[in-house]
Amino acid sequence: MHAERHGRRPTRPRGGVAVRYDESNAELLASQRRRESSARTYPRSLPFAVERARGLELTDADGNDYLDCLAGAGTLALGHNDPEVTAELERLLAEDRPLHTLDITTPEKEAFVDALFDSLPDGFASRAKVQFCSPAGTDAIEAALKLTKTATGNRSVLAFQGGYHGMTNGALSLMGDTDAKEPVPGLMPDVHHLPYPDPYRHPFGLAPGEHESVSRFAERAIADPESGIADPAAAVLELVQGEGGVNPAPDEWVREVRRITREHDVPMVVDEIQTGLGRTGETWSFEHAGVVPDVITCSKAVGGGLPLSVVVYDEELDVWEPGAHAGTFRGHQLAMAAGRVTIRRVLAEDLDEHAAAMGERLREPLESLAARFDAVGDVRGRGLMLGVEFVDPEAGTDDGDLPPPPDGDLASAVKAACFDRGLVIETGGRDSAVARFLPPLVVTREQVDEIAARFGEAVEAALAADGPEVAA
């Protein structure tokens, strides 16, 4: 491994259930394999047990250090164990503040809503209502589906190819990845997937960046009485697809989708679960295009690293009867406190602008890799939500103008080489061929440079192991 074990770790506490601080990566991973379900994912490609974490840095049970560019899939906007967040949680515990109140309000809850609404554009915040959900982002998606179906009386839902919105029944129905859906019968009916203007692999095989045909297709699908789509209850989309391969939608296309949905009375639901709170270089991803959606779903960073999800929507949709939607952990007070601190910090420290600047700094060396190696097909994203797609340039395509096919095996090898060099990344997109970067928004210039250096070394090592380097 890349580092030696350092220092003595805490011994087992006496009394009660012991925390297993004296066991190695191998021992803890073996225990996990025996007891956790086969659905576990990250430990299969990131074979370590995290023992300590601070900021961007992780330390495993064997004492090895890593730079974390996964950060809870973008959850940790301020990094691990931010001192201000930790101090606020300790304060609530010391003062015997409630930990859980269902939807009974508290001073902490009202302060969180104040911060959340302050983060929104005035035109949205002035008409906003908020629904607290159970803790995961997928719960917010389910709530948004119920809300829009109830408000419109319609049953059809428009989703987009390449999208990812969670793993519960309704959210899974919206997913573009068919592999995850095929084993599950009885998903939510009346979901219609429209083409998404993928910036690298155009849905109609046209030139990258062309989006007018995509928006025209969507408009005809909604307006044409022979399209087979009944009046939609909602159009649900990410403005930068995350799990789908870090695909940013062109601002012009987003504005067209907003125009189309407004003219046809279709609520526009923007999934901000991964993109929200500064990640893409704006506080909210919809601000890039200057639109105002009808609904946004929020989780991950909005809870400051703790489980929390909310739906924020236009008051015109607020037709629910009391008890129409609930969730036991919608009253998670510690998450509201952590979220309030995080939101205030993002706003006060202009972390959206910092994310934009650090994203550009990281993007430059990634693009230099694309210039050197044909196997690095594309670099894309926004802010600190970046992706590098690996391709097989020798496989070719029937049409020389189309990108080469994705190379998931190479991406997997790069991910493993990154891990060996103390860099934690994730992959996604078609064939999991896209290396994804989601570091905390507080990442420094020096850390960005180190991330880029380790990733570059990993790419070179993976290509060398795979065969002769292919220069562009």
FENWO-V246060 format. One record per pair of residues at least 24 apart in sequence whose C-alpha atoms are under 6 Angstrom apart, sorted by sequence separation. I is the first residue (numbers start at 1). J is the second residue. D is the distance in whole Angstrom. If there is no record, write none. Layout:
# FENWO-V246060
i->I j->J d->D
i->I j->J d->D
This chain:
# FENWO-V246060
i->25 j->49 d->5
i->55 j->79 d->4
i->359 j->383 d->5
i->408 j->432 d->5
i->55 j->80 d->5
i->268 j->293 d->5
i->271 j->296 d->6
i->272 j->297 d->6
i->273 j->298 d->4
i->359 j->384 d->5
i->408 j->433 d->4
i->54 j->80 d->5
i->268 j->294 d->5
i->269 j->295 d->5
i->270 j->296 d->5
i->271 j->297 d->5
i->272 j->298 d->5
i->273 j->299 d->5
i->407 j->433 d->5
i->53 j->80 d->6
i->54 j->81 d->5
i->267 j->294 d->6
i->269 j->296 d->6
i->273 j->300 d->6
i->356 j->383 d->4
i->406 j->433 d->6
i->138 j->166 d->5
i->355 j->383 d->5
i->306 j->335 d->5
i->355 j->384 d->5
i->161 j->193 d->6
i->234 j->266 d->5
i->238 j->270 d->6
i->303 j->335 d->5
i->158 j->191 d->6
i->159 j->192 d->6
i->160 j->193 d->5
i->234 j->267 d->5
i->235 j->268 d->5
i->236 j->269 d->5
i->237 j->270 d->5
i->238 j->271 d->5
i->156 j->190 d->5
i->157 j->191 d->5
i->158 j->192 d->5
i->159 j->193 d->5
i->160 j->194 d->5
i->161 j->195 d->5
i->234 j->268 d->6
i->235 j->269 d->6
i->236 j->270 d->6
i->237 j->271 d->6
i->304 j->338 d->5
i->156 j->191 d->6
i->160 j->195 d->6
i->161 j->196 d->6
i->303 j->338 d->6
i->304 j->339 d->4
i->25 j->61 d->5
i->160 j->196 d->6
i->303 j->339 d->4
i->24 j->61 d->5
i->302 j->339 d->5
i->418 j->455 d->6
i->24 j->62 d->6
i->251 j->289 d->5
i->304 j->342 d->5
i->418 j->458 d->5
i->417 j->458 d->5
i->390 j->433 d->5
i->389 j->433 d->6
i->414 j->458 d->6
i->389 j->434 d->4
i->414 j->459 d->5
i->388 j->434 d->5
i->387 j->434 d->6
i->388 j->435 d->5
i->387 j->435 d->5
i->414 j->462 d->5
i->198 j->247 d->6
i->387 j->436 d->5
i->413 j->462 d->6
i->386 j->436 d->6
i->386 j->437 d->5
i->385 j->437 d->6
i->385 j->438 d->5
i->384 j->438 d->6
i->5 j->62 d->5
i->6 j->63 d->6
i->5 j->63 d->4
i->3 j->64 d->5
i->283 j->352 d->6
i->282 j->352 d->5
i->281 j->352 d->5
i->281 j->353 d->6
i->278 j->352 d->4
i->281 j->355 d->5
i->157 j->232 d->5
i->281 j->356 d->4
i->156 j->232 d->4
i->157 j->233 d->6
i->159 j->235 d->6
i->156 j->233 d->6
i->157 j->234 d->5
i->158 j->235 d->4
i->159 j->236 d->5
i->154 j->232 d->6
i->155 j->233 d->6
i->154 j->233 d->5
i->152 j->233 d->6
i->163 j->244 d->6
i->162 j->244 d->5
i->149 j->233 d->5
i->148 j->233 d->6
i->355 j->441 d->6
i->362 j->448 d->6
i->374 j->470 d->6
i->373 j->470 d->6
i->374 j->471 d->6
i->373 j->471 d->5
i->374 j->472 d->5
i->372 j->471 d->5
i->373 j->472 d->5
i->372 j->472 d->5
i->371 j->472 d->6
i->280 j->382 d->5
i->281 j->383 d->5
i->280 j->383 d->4
i->280 j->384 d->6
i->279 j->384 d->6
i->248 j->381 d->6
i->246 j->381 d->6
i->246 j->387 d->5
i->140 j->297 d->6
i->137 j->299 d->5
i->151 j->317 d->5
i->151 j->319 d->6
i->140 j->309 d->6
i->140 j->310 d->6
i->140 j->311 d->6
i->135 j->307 d->5
i->137 j->309 d->6
i->135 j->308 d->4
i->136 j->309 d->6
i->135 j->309 d->5
i->133 j->309 d->6
i->133 j->310 d->6
i->132 j->310 d->5
i->131 j->310 d->6
i->131 j->311 d->5
i->130 j->311 d->6
i->130 j->312 d->4
i->129 j->312 d->6
i->245 j->428 d->5
i->129 j->313 d->5
i->245 j->429 d->4
i->128 j->313 d->5
i->243 j->428 d->5
i->244 j->429 d->4
i->128 j->314 d->5
i->129 j->315 d->6
i->127 j->314 d->5
i->128 j->315 d->6
i->127 j->315 d->6
i->245 j->434 d->6
i->134 j->327 d->5
i->133 j->327 d->5
i->134 j->329 d->5
i->134 j->330 d->5
i->133 j->330 d->5
i->132 j->330 d->5
i->77 j->301 d->6
i->112 j->336 d->6
i->75 j->300 d->4
i->76 j->301 d->6
i->115 j->340 d->6
i->75 j->301 d->4
i->102 j->330 d->6
i->103 j->331 d->5
i->112 j->340 d->5
i->76 j->305 d->5
i->102 j->331 d->4
i->75 j->305 d->6
i->101 j->331 d->5
i->100 j->331 d->5
i->100 j->332 d->5
i->100 j->333 d->6
i->99 j->333 d->5
i->85 j->338 d->5
i->69 j->424 d->5
i->70 j->425 d->5
i->66 j->422 d->4
i->67 j->423 d->5
i->68 j->424 d->5
i->69 j->425 d->5
i->66 j->423 d->5
i->79 j->440 d->5
i->78 j->440 d->6
i->77 j->440 d->5
i->74 j->438 d->5
i->76 j->440 d->6
i->77 j->441 d->5
i->78 j->442 d->6
i->69 j->437 d->5
i->70 j->438 d->5
i->71 j->439 d->6
i->69 j->438 d->5
i->70 j->439 d->6
i->69 j->439 d->4
i->2 j->421 d->6
